[in-house]
């Protein structure tokens, strides 16, 4: 027994230095406690941890673990309080006016405006910001201008299905209180730049740069150049977005770690090379530190000019940690630096824990750092060999290894959040990603340097050619048979189980790390055994989907609730959701007032649009959906009425082993956070 205790102590001492890498995990656990369990659970957990810490010494890891969890709870609580803002409680129609702070486009390509400083007649508690989609044939004001237009607005909607993406949660943290569409022309009142705050002047400059790039480069290439330089993706055609997504190259559009890292590296090595040439400078100054500071300044400018999106902020923090590590003579890219960046982001933006971008970027970097750390000797031996052929082979091998490791690390998150797996992502990235570092980003940097002198024209032409090549790669791989595979939606528990296993494999060292495969394999098994609901009902029963005899979903209507229908089919495992096909296989017949159909376990579904329940509508093994009625005291059928659907953004029904319907409603974020519903179920 004593020998076993000694072996455990030796094992712990060998891993103790890795404890710091678990700090962001513990902070994230505290955030999850607050968001998922509410105030009561968070305060109870904090009290327990504090009491436990009082019985430990300050050098005990239990104490610091408690501090990390409490920090996560506190950060989540502060964030919830600081972003709280009014939202529309009822649908509203009228004239809205305000200052335009964002000009972008919806997924359909329609122009879209976001206002602040809002005026809305009859609304007591005005939202902080409002977003309105415009008609395609209307004029679009500039950022900073004041505008007035008639619109139909409503509060941001909740998830189209329990566990699906919750736009209302994102809107809560963005302080977006209403969304809708214009029903008339926009009246613009121009505002000159001198009267605008600095933030809006920068955004107006970004708009000018984006328009110039689209005009001078032209076509899809110009729209993608605008996305890469200033983060404006509004002009990219849907066909190009689909091709990039289906080929696994969509990450090239988002200004994130890849772009920020490439720009920082280019500036760093360019400045270092320039300072190394004069011997009087290289001998008297620490040129690598000067290069790191210049690189950090360039990355900061890129952050501001790209719009400072959440993904870019995250990439800037990670790049800043690495560059400051060079300044202070530390390792630039290490697991500890990654842990510091993760803690900073989680404390500043706790909701990032549940976002796909945060999860995928940190997973990719963590696996890359761990992978290259494990193969350090191999790369050192290759570096000692001379010859251009060996260097080129090493570069190709490193690119392949990077793509493979990043693909493995991000695949579970892509399958969970987007319900799709890209089959040809590896070869597409092997061809396209090196071009970002060797062609695209150098052209962007050179064009920025030459633009004050009016000499950027030829560089923009070369930039357009490089983007065109990437588009060609995306279109070719995206059009291949079976380029995309669907993934059935699963529960958050399955994802967190696999994440824990991946963290165990990445953080620990030695044979103990192999135990991380156990939760990963269990998670994969549970994922494969996930059962989808048999009936899905949209808000106010505007659309219903059921499961036919072949196991596939059918939808009750051909046009209504397009987003909900696409979401249901995608989460059901359809790689390319086909709304028309789902409508064509419906088991549904309708009259003016009622519809009838069949779904799982041979249960009949009756939907009443209006009127009262008739004889034969409500009987055994029948689900009666009547959003305008309240359930009777006694009923032979399973009644879903106004009380069940009221306030819910969607509702699913699954059948238990005994054949009993089991409902699961989903509510918008502002309502669900007070009902005790799971925050983590709406990533």
matplotlib code that plots the C-alpha trace (Angstrom):
import matplotlib.pyplot as plt

x = [0.0, 2.8, 4.5, 1.3, 1.0, 4.6, 4.0, 0.9, 2.9, 5.7, 3.1, 1.5, 4.8, 5.6, 2.4, 2.2, 3.8, 0.9, -1.7, -1.6, -2.9, -6.1, -6.9, -8.9, -10.8, -11.7, -12.6, -14.8, -16.4, -17.4, -18.9, -20.9, -22.1, -23.4, -25.0, -26.4, -27.4, -28.5, -27.7, -28.6, -26.4, -23.5, -23.6, -23.9, -21.0, -18.9, -19.8, -18.8, -15.5, -14.7, -15.4, -13.2, -10.4, -10.4, -9.3, -6.4, -3.1, -2.4, 0.0, -2.6, -3.9, -7.5, -7.4, -6.3, -8.8, -11.5, -10.3, -10.4, -13.9, -15.1, -13.4, -15.4, -18.7, -17.9, -17.0, -20.2, -22.3, -20.5, -21.0, -24.7, -25.2, -23.2, -24.8, -28.4, -30.6, -34.3, -35.9, -39.2, -41.9, -44.4, -44.2, -44.2, -44.9, -44.2, -41.5, -38.1, -35.2, -31.7, -28.0, -26.6, -23.8, -23.4, -24.1, -24.0, -26.1, -28.2, -27.6, -30.0, -27.9, -30.4, -28.8, -29.2, -28.8, -28.1, -29.2, -28.5, -29.8, -33.3, -36.7, -39.8, -43.3, -45.2, -42.2, -41.4, -38.2, -36.3, -33.8, -30.1, -29.7, -32.1, -31.4, -33.5, -33.3, -33.9, -35.5, -32.9, -33.9, -33.6, -30.7, -28.3, -27.1, -23.5, -22.3, -22.8, -25.8, -29.2, -32.0, -35.7, -37.9, -41.2, -40.5, -41.9, -39.9, -39.9, -37.7, -34.9, -36.1, -35.0, -33.7, -35.6, -35.2, -34.2, -30.4, -30.1, -28.4, -30.1, -30.0, -31.7, -28.8, -26.3, -28.5, -28.6, -24.8, -24.7, -27.4, -29.6, -33.2, -35.2, -34.9, -37.2, -37.6, -38.4, -41.8, -40.9, -38.1, -35.3, -35.0, -31.4, -30.1, -26.3, -23.9, -20.4, -17.4, -16.2, -19.4, -18.9, -17.1, -13.8, -15.3, -17.9, -15.3, -13.1, -16.1, -16.9, -13.3, -13.6, -16.7, -14.8, -11.9, -14.3, -16.1, -12.8, -11.6, -14.8, -14.6, -10.9, -10.5, -14.0, -16.2, -16.2, -12.4, -13.0, -15.7, -13.4, -10.6, -12.9, -13.7, -10.0, -8.9, -11.8, -14.0, -16.9, -18.4, -21.6, -20.7, -19.7, -22.2, -24.0, -22.4, -18.9, -19.8, -21.3, -18.2, -15.8, -17.9, -18.3, -14.5, -13.5, -12.1, -14.8, -12.4, -10.3, -13.1, -13.2, -10.4, -9.2, -6.0, -4.8, -4.9, -3.7, -0.9, 0.3, 0.2, 2.1, 4.7, 5.2, 5.8, 8.0, 10.3, 10.4, 11.3, 13.8, 15.5, 15.6, 17.2, 19.7, 21.3, 23.0, 25.6, 25.5, 21.8, 21.9, 24.8, 23.4, 19.7, 17.6, 16.1, 13.9, 12.1, 11.8, 10.4, 7.9, 6.7, 6.3, 4.4, 2.1, 1.4, 0.6, -1.8, -3.5, -4.1, -5.4, -7.8, -9.2, -9.5, -11.1, -14.0, -12.7, -15.1, -15.1, -13.0, -10.4, -10.3, -9.6, -6.8, -5.4, -5.2, -3.5, -1.0, -0.4, 0.5, 2.9, 4.6, 4.9, 6.5, 9.2, 9.7, 10.1, 12.3, 9.7, 8.6, 6.4, 4.0, 3.5, 0.7, 1.1, 0.8, -2.3, -3.8, -3.2, -5.0, -7.9, -8.2, -8.2, -10.9, -13.1, -12.9, -13.6, -16.2, -17.5, -20.1, -17.3, -17.1, -20.2, -19.2, -17.9, -15.2, -13.7, -13.9, -12.4, -9.6, -8.3, -8.7, -6.8, -3.9, -3.7, -3.5, -0.9, 1.3, 1.0, 1.6, 4.7, 6.0, 5.7, 7.6, 10.2, 13.1, 11.9, 11.8, 15.1, 16.8, 15.3, 16.4, 20.0, 20.0, 21.0, 19.7, 16.8, 14.9, 14.9, 13.7, 10.9, 9.9, 9.9, 7.7, 5.2, 5.3, 4.7, 1.8, 0.2, 0.7, -0.8, -3.9, -4.4, -4.0, -6.2, -8.8, -8.9, -9.2, -12.0, -14.0, -16.1, -17.0, -17.9, -20.1, -21.8, -22.4, -22.9, -23.9, -21.5, -18.2, -16.1, -14.6, -12.1, -11.0, -7.4, -6.3, -8.2, -6.4, -3.0, -3.5, -5.1, -3.8, -0.1, -1.3, -2.6, 0.9, 2.9, 0.6, -2.5, -1.3, 2.0, -0.1, -2.4, 0.5, 2.3, -0.9, -1.4, 2.2, 1.9, -1.6, -0.6, 1.5, -1.2, 1.0, -1.1, -2.8, -0.5, -0.5, -4.3, -4.3, -1.9, -4.1, -7.1, -5.3, -4.4, -8.0, -9.2, -7.0, -8.3, -11.9, -11.0, -9.8, -12.9, -15.3, -13.5, -13.4, -16.8, -18.4, -17.0, -19.4, -19.9, -17.9, -20.0, -21.3, -24.1, -23.8, -26.8, -27.2, -26.3, -26.5, -24.0, -23.0, -21.5, -19.5, -18.2, -17.3, -15.2, -13.7, -12.6, -10.9, -9.2, -7.9, -6.7, -4.7, -3.3, -2.4, -0.9, 2.3, 3.4, 1.3, -1.4, -2.5, -3.8, -6.7, -8.1, -9.1, -11.8, -14.1, -13.5, -14.6, -17.6, -18.6, -18.4, -20.5, -23.1, -23.1, -23.8, -26.7, -28.3, -32.1, -33.8, -37.3, -40.3, -42.2, -41.0, -43.2, -42.1, -43.2, -47.0, -47.2, -46.4, -44.6, -44.6, -42.3, -42.8, -40.9, -42.1, -41.8, -38.4, -37.1, -36.7, -38.4, -41.3, -42.4, -46.0, -45.7, -43.6, -42.8, -43.3, -40.4, -37.6, -34.8, -36.6, -37.1, -33.4, -32.3, -34.4, -33.2, -29.6, -29.7, -31.3, -28.1, -28.9, -25.7, -27.5, -31.0, -33.7, -36.9, -38.8, -38.0, -39.0, -42.3, -42.8, -42.6, -45.0, -47.7, -50.1, -53.5, -55.2, -58.5, -59.1, -59.1, -57.3, -54.5, -53.9, -50.8, -48.8, -45.5, -43.4, -44.9, -48.0, -49.3, -51.8, -51.2, -54.0, -53.4, -56.2, -55.6, -58.8, -62.1, -63.0, -62.2, -64.5, -65.5, -62.8, -60.0, -59.1, -58.8, -56.2, -52.8, -53.4, -51.4, -53.7, -51.9, -54.2, -52.1, -55.2, -57.0, -56.4, -56.3, -59.5, -59.7, -59.9, -58.8, -58.3, -55.5, -52.2, -53.2, -50.7, -52.3, -51.7, -50.3, -47.7, -46.7, -47.0, -43.6, -41.8, -39.7, -40.0, -41.2, -40.1, -41.8, -40.1, -41.7, -40.5, -40.0, -43.6, -44.8, -45.6, -45.0, -42.2, -42.2, -39.2, -39.8, -37.2, -37.5, -35.7, -32.6, -34.2, -37.0, -35.0, -32.3, -35.0, -36.7, -33.6, -33.3, -29.8, -27.7, -25.2, -27.8, -27.9, -24.3]
y = [0.0, 2.4, 1.7, 2.5, 5.8, 6.7, 5.9, 8.1, 10.9, 10.6, 10.6, 13.8, 15.5, 14.8, 16.4, 19.2, 21.8, 21.2, 22.3, 25.8, 24.6, 23.5, 27.0, 28.1, 24.8, 25.6, 29.2, 27.8, 25.4, 28.4, 30.1, 27.0, 26.8, 30.4, 30.2, 26.7, 26.6, 30.2, 32.4, 29.9, 27.2, 29.6, 31.1, 27.7, 26.4, 29.5, 29.1, 25.5, 26.2, 29.1, 26.9, 24.1, 26.6, 27.9, 24.4, 24.4, 26.2, 28.8, 26.4, 23.7, 23.2, 22.8, 26.5, 27.8, 25.5, 27.1, 30.6, 29.8, 28.5, 31.5, 33.8, 32.2, 32.6, 36.2, 37.0, 35.5, 37.4, 40.7, 40.1, 39.4, 42.6, 44.9, 43.8, 43.7, 45.9, 46.3, 44.2, 44.4, 42.5, 42.5, 42.7, 46.4, 48.1, 51.8, 54.3, 53.7, 56.2, 56.3, 56.5, 53.8, 52.0, 48.9, 48.3, 44.7, 42.1, 39.1, 35.6, 36.2, 39.1, 41.8, 45.0, 45.4, 48.3, 48.3, 51.5, 53.0, 56.2, 54.9, 56.6, 54.4, 55.7, 54.1, 52.1, 53.0, 51.0, 51.5, 48.9, 49.9, 48.7, 47.5, 45.6, 46.0, 44.3, 46.5, 46.0, 45.2, 48.1, 50.8, 53.2, 52.3, 55.0, 55.2, 54.4, 57.4, 58.8, 59.1, 57.3, 56.8, 54.1, 52.2, 48.7, 45.6, 44.6, 41.9, 40.5, 38.3, 34.7, 31.7, 28.4, 26.7, 23.5, 22.7, 22.5, 24.5, 27.8, 30.5, 33.8, 35.5, 34.6, 36.1, 39.2, 39.5, 39.8, 42.0, 44.3, 43.8, 44.4, 44.0, 42.7, 43.0, 44.2, 47.5, 48.0, 51.2, 53.3, 54.7, 58.4, 59.3, 62.4, 62.6, 63.3, 64.6, 62.6, 65.4, 65.2, 61.4, 59.7, 58.0, 54.5, 55.4, 57.4, 54.2, 52.1, 54.6, 54.4, 50.6, 50.9, 53.1, 50.6, 47.7, 49.5, 50.4, 46.8, 45.4, 48.0, 47.8, 44.0, 43.2, 40.2, 37.6, 38.1, 41.8, 40.8, 38.3, 40.8, 43.2, 40.4, 39.6, 43.3, 44.9, 42.0, 43.0, 39.8, 41.4, 41.3, 37.6, 35.7, 32.7, 30.3, 31.3, 31.0, 27.5, 26.4, 27.6, 25.9, 22.6, 22.4, 23.2, 26.6, 28.8, 29.6, 31.7, 34.3, 35.0, 37.2, 35.0, 33.3, 32.3, 35.8, 37.6, 35.1, 35.4, 39.2, 39.2, 36.8, 38.7, 42.0, 40.3, 38.7, 41.7, 44.1, 41.7, 41.2, 44.9, 45.6, 42.8, 44.2, 47.3, 45.8, 48.9, 48.3, 44.5, 44.7, 47.5, 46.6, 43.5, 43.5, 40.5, 42.5, 45.5, 43.3, 41.8, 45.3, 46.4, 43.2, 43.8, 47.3, 46.0, 43.4, 46.0, 48.2, 45.1, 44.5, 48.0, 48.1, 44.6, 45.6, 44.0, 41.0, 38.5, 36.1, 38.8, 40.0, 36.4, 36.1, 39.4, 38.3, 35.1, 36.9, 39.5, 36.9, 35.3, 38.6, 39.9, 36.5, 37.4, 40.8, 39.3, 36.4, 33.7, 31.0, 32.5, 29.7, 27.4, 25.8, 28.2, 31.2, 29.6, 29.1, 32.8, 33.9, 31.5, 32.9, 36.5, 35.9, 33.9, 36.6, 39.4, 37.6, 34.6, 33.7, 32.8, 29.5, 28.3, 29.7, 27.6, 30.0, 30.0, 26.2, 25.5, 28.0, 27.0, 23.3, 23.6, 25.6, 23.3, 20.2, 21.8, 22.9, 19.5, 17.7, 19.6, 19.4, 15.6, 15.5, 18.1, 15.8, 14.7, 18.3, 19.1, 16.2, 17.4, 21.0, 19.8, 18.3, 20.6, 20.9, 22.7, 19.5, 18.5, 22.0, 21.9, 18.4, 19.5, 22.4, 20.2, 17.7, 20.4, 21.8, 18.4, 17.7, 21.1, 20.5, 16.9, 17.9, 21.0, 19.0, 16.3, 18.9, 20.9, 18.1, 17.3, 21.0, 21.4, 18.3, 19.5, 23.2, 22.9, 19.2, 18.7, 17.1, 18.1, 15.1, 16.8, 19.5, 18.2, 18.3, 21.6, 23.2, 21.8, 23.7, 26.9, 27.6, 28.0, 30.6, 32.7, 33.0, 33.1, 35.1, 36.7, 38.2, 39.5, 41.2, 42.7, 44.0, 45.4, 47.1, 48.8, 50.1, 51.4, 52.8, 56.2, 56.7, 55.5, 52.5, 49.6, 48.9, 46.1, 44.5, 44.4, 42.7, 40.0, 39.7, 39.1, 36.3, 34.6, 34.8, 33.5, 30.4, 29.7, 30.1, 27.6, 25.1, 25.6, 25.1, 22.0, 20.2, 21.5, 20.0, 16.5, 13.7, 13.2, 16.4, 16.9, 14.4, 15.2, 14.7, 14.1, 16.7, 15.4, 16.7, 19.1, 16.4, 14.4, 17.3, 18.2, 14.6, 14.5, 17.9, 16.7, 13.6, 15.8, 18.2, 15.2, 13.9, 17.4, 18.6, 15.7, 13.9, 10.3, 7.2, 8.8, 10.9, 7.8, 7.6, 10.6, 8.2, 6.7, 9.7, 10.4, 6.9, 7.0, 10.3, 8.9, 5.9, 8.1, 10.4, 7.4, 6.4, 9.8, 9.6, 12.5, 13.8, 12.3, 15.6, 19.2, 22.3, 25.8, 28.9, 29.3, 26.0, 27.9, 24.7, 21.1, 18.3, 14.6, 11.4, 9.1, 5.3, 5.6, 7.6, 10.9, 14.1, 15.6, 19.2, 20.4, 23.5, 24.5, 28.1, 29.1, 29.1, 28.5, 28.9, 26.4, 23.8, 24.1, 23.8, 20.7, 18.9, 19.8, 18.6, 15.4, 14.6, 16.0, 17.5, 19.6, 20.1, 19.9, 21.7, 20.8, 17.1, 17.1, 18.7, 16.2, 13.2, 14.7, 12.4, 15.3, 16.2, 19.6, 21.4, 25.1, 24.7, 21.5, 19.2, 15.5, 13.4, 10.5, 10.4, 8.1, 5.0, 5.4, 8.4, 10.6, 14.3, 16.8, 20.5, 23.0, 26.4, 27.8, 26.8, 24.4, 20.7, 18.5, 14.9, 12.6, 15.2, 14.1, 10.4, 7.9, 7.9, 11.4, 14.5, 17.5, 20.9, 23.9, 27.0, 29.2, 26.9, 26.0, 22.3, 20.9, 19.4, 15.9, 14.7, 11.4, 12.8, 14.5, 18.2, 20.9, 24.3, 27.9, 27.2, 24.8, 26.8, 30.2, 31.9, 28.9, 29.4, 25.7, 22.3, 18.8, 15.5, 12.2, 8.9, 6.9, 3.2, 2.9, 5.0, 8.0, 11.5, 13.4, 17.1, 19.4, 23.2, 25.8, 29.4, 32.6, 33.4, 36.2, 33.9, 30.6, 32.0, 32.5, 29.1, 27.0, 25.7, 24.7, 27.6, 25.0, 23.4, 26.5, 26.9]
z = [0.0, 0.9, -2.5, -4.3, -2.4, -3.2, -6.9, -6.9, -5.3, -7.8, -10.7, -9.3, -8.8, -12.4, -13.5, -11.0, -13.3, -15.7, -13.2, -14.5, -17.9, -16.2, -14.9, -18.0, -17.7, -14.1, -15.1, -17.8, -15.3, -13.1, -16.2, -17.0, -13.4, -13.5, -17.0, -16.7, -13.1, -12.5, -9.5, -6.8, -8.1, -8.8, -5.3, -3.6, -5.6, -4.7, -1.0, -1.0, -2.7, -0.4, 2.7, 1.3, 0.6, 4.2, 5.3, 2.9, 2.8, 0.2, -1.5, -2.0, -5.5, -4.1, -3.0, -6.4, -8.2, -6.0, -6.9, -10.6, -10.4, -8.4, -10.9, -13.7, -11.7, -11.0, -14.6, -15.8, -13.3, -14.1, -17.9, -17.5, -15.5, -17.9, -21.1, -19.8, -22.1, -22.9, -25.7, -27.4, -25.6, -28.4, -32.2, -33.3, -36.6, -37.2, -38.0, -36.5, -36.7, -35.4, -36.2, -38.5, -36.8, -39.0, -42.7, -43.8, -45.6, -44.5, -45.6, -48.5, -49.7, -48.7, -47.3, -43.5, -41.1, -37.3, -35.5, -32.1, -30.5, -31.5, -31.6, -31.8, -31.2, -28.4, -27.0, -23.4, -22.9, -26.1, -27.2, -27.3, -30.9, -33.6, -36.8, -40.0, -43.3, -46.3, -49.7, -52.4, -54.5, -51.8, -51.2, -48.3, -46.0, -44.7, -41.3, -39.1, -41.0, -39.4, -41.1, -40.8, -42.2, -41.6, -40.3, -38.6, -35.6, -33.0, -30.2, -31.4, -31.7, -29.7, -31.0, -33.8, -31.9, -28.3, -28.4, -31.6, -32.2, -30.0, -31.8, -28.9, -26.6, -29.1, -29.3, -25.5, -25.3, -28.4, -26.7, -29.8, -28.7, -31.9, -35.4, -38.4, -41.9, -43.7, -45.3, -47.1, -48.4, -46.2, -45.6, -45.0, -43.2, -44.0, -41.2, -42.0, -40.6, -38.3, -36.2, -35.7, -32.8, -33.7, -33.8, -36.5, -38.4, -38.5, -39.6, -42.4, -43.6, -43.5, -45.7, -48.2, -48.4, -48.9, -51.7, -53.3, -53.2, -54.7, -57.5, -58.3, -58.1, -59.2, -59.0, -56.3, -55.8, -54.8, -52.4, -50.7, -50.6, -48.7, -46.3, -45.7, -45.3, -43.4, -42.5, -44.8, -46.2, -47.4, -51.1, -51.3, -53.5, -51.9, -54.5, -53.4, -49.7, -50.3, -52.2, -49.5, -46.8, -48.7, -49.3, -45.8, -46.7, -45.1, -42.2, -44.7, -44.8, -41.1, -39.8, -37.0, -35.8, -39.3, -40.7, -37.6, -37.1, -40.7, -40.6, -37.3, -38.6, -41.8, -40.1, -37.4, -39.9, -42.3, -39.5, -38.0, -41.4, -42.1, -38.7, -39.1, -42.2, -40.7, -38.2, -36.0, -35.3, -34.9, -32.5, -30.2, -30.0, -29.3, -32.8, -32.1, -29.4, -31.6, -34.3, -31.8, -30.8, -34.4, -35.2, -32.2, -33.4, -36.9, -35.5, -33.4, -36.5, -38.3, -35.4, -35.6, -39.4, -39.6, -37.4, -34.2, -34.4, -31.5, -33.5, -34.3, -30.7, -29.7, -32.3, -31.2, -27.5, -28.5, -30.8, -28.2, -25.6, -28.0, -29.0, -25.5, -24.5, -27.1, -25.5, -22.0, -23.2, -22.9, -25.3, -28.0, -28.6, -25.6, -23.8, -20.9, -23.3, -24.7, -21.2, -20.4, -23.6, -22.8, -19.3, -20.5, -23.1, -20.7, -18.0, -20.5, -22.6, -20.6, -23.3, -25.6, -23.8, -25.7, -29.1, -31.9, -32.8, -29.3, -29.0, -32.5, -32.4, -29.0, -29.7, -32.9, -31.4, -28.3, -30.4, -32.7, -29.8, -28.2, -31.5, -32.4, -28.8, -29.0, -32.4, -31.5, -31.9, -35.3, -36.6, -35.0, -36.9, -40.2, -39.6, -39.1, -42.6, -45.5, -49.0, -50.6, -51.3, -47.6, -46.6, -49.2, -48.1, -44.4, -45.3, -47.1, -44.3, -41.7, -43.7, -43.9, -40.2, -39.4, -41.5, -40.1, -36.5, -36.9, -38.7, -36.0, -33.3, -34.9, -36.4, -33.2, -32.9, -36.5, -36.3, -33.1, -34.1, -37.8, -38.2, -41.1, -41.8, -44.8, -46.5, -48.8, -46.3, -46.0, -49.6, -50.2, -47.2, -48.3, -51.6, -50.4, -46.9, -48.0, -50.5, -47.6, -46.2, -49.4, -51.6, -50.1, -46.9, -48.4, -51.1, -48.5, -46.4, -49.5, -50.8, -47.4, -47.5, -51.1, -50.9, -49.5, -52.6, -55.0, -56.2, -54.9, -58.3, -59.6, -56.2, -56.0, -59.4, -58.1, -55.0, -57.1, -59.0, -55.7, -54.4, -57.7, -57.4, -53.9, -55.3, -58.0, -55.4, -53.3, -56.3, -57.5, -54.1, -53.0, -56.2, -55.7, -55.0, -51.2, -50.4, -47.3, -44.8, -42.4, -38.6, -36.4, -33.5, -30.1, -26.5, -24.9, -22.5, -25.3, -26.5, -23.1, -22.4, -25.6, -24.8, -21.4, -23.0, -25.5, -22.7, -20.7, -23.8, -24.5, -21.1, -19.2, -20.1, -20.0, -20.1, -17.9, -20.8, -22.7, -20.3, -22.2, -25.0, -22.7, -22.5, -26.2, -27.2, -24.8, -26.3, -29.8, -28.8, -27.2, -30.2, -32.6, -30.3, -30.3, -30.9, -32.7, -31.8, -33.6, -33.8, -34.0, -33.8, -34.6, -32.7, -32.7, -34.7, -37.9, -39.1, -38.0, -38.9, -38.3, -38.9, -41.6, -41.9, -43.6, -40.5, -42.4, -41.5, -43.4, -43.1, -43.2, -45.4, -48.4, -47.6, -43.9, -41.4, -43.9, -41.3, -38.9, -41.6, -42.7, -39.1, -38.4, -41.6, -41.0, -37.3, -38.5, -40.5, -43.9, -45.3, -47.8, -46.5, -49.2, -48.0, -51.2, -50.8, -47.2, -48.1, -50.9, -48.5, -46.0, -44.5, -44.1, -45.5, -44.9, -45.2, -44.5, -40.7, -39.8, -40.9, -40.2, -40.4, -38.8, -37.0, -34.7, -33.1, -35.4, -33.5, -35.3, -35.4, -35.8, -36.2, -35.8, -37.4, -36.0, -34.6, -31.9, -31.4, -33.4, -32.6, -33.8, -33.4, -29.9, -29.3, -28.1, -29.7, -31.1, -30.6, -31.0, -31.7, -31.2, -30.5, -30.0, -27.4, -23.8, -22.9, -21.4, -17.9, -19.3, -22.7, -24.5, -26.7, -26.0, -26.1, -27.1, -26.7, -25.9, -22.4, -23.8, -26.9, -25.2, -25.2, -26.5, -29.7, -30.5, -29.1, -29.7, -28.8, -28.5, -27.6, -24.6, -24.6, -23.3, -26.2, -24.1, -25.6, -23.9, -24.8, -24.6, -25.2, -26.0, -24.9, -26.0, -23.8, -21.8, -20.7, -20.4, -18.1, -15.4, -16.0, -15.2, -18.8, -19.9, -21.3, -22.6, -24.7, -26.9, -28.0]

ax = plt.figure().add_subplot(projection="3d")
ax.plot(x, y, z, "-o")
ax.set_aspect("equal")
plt.show()
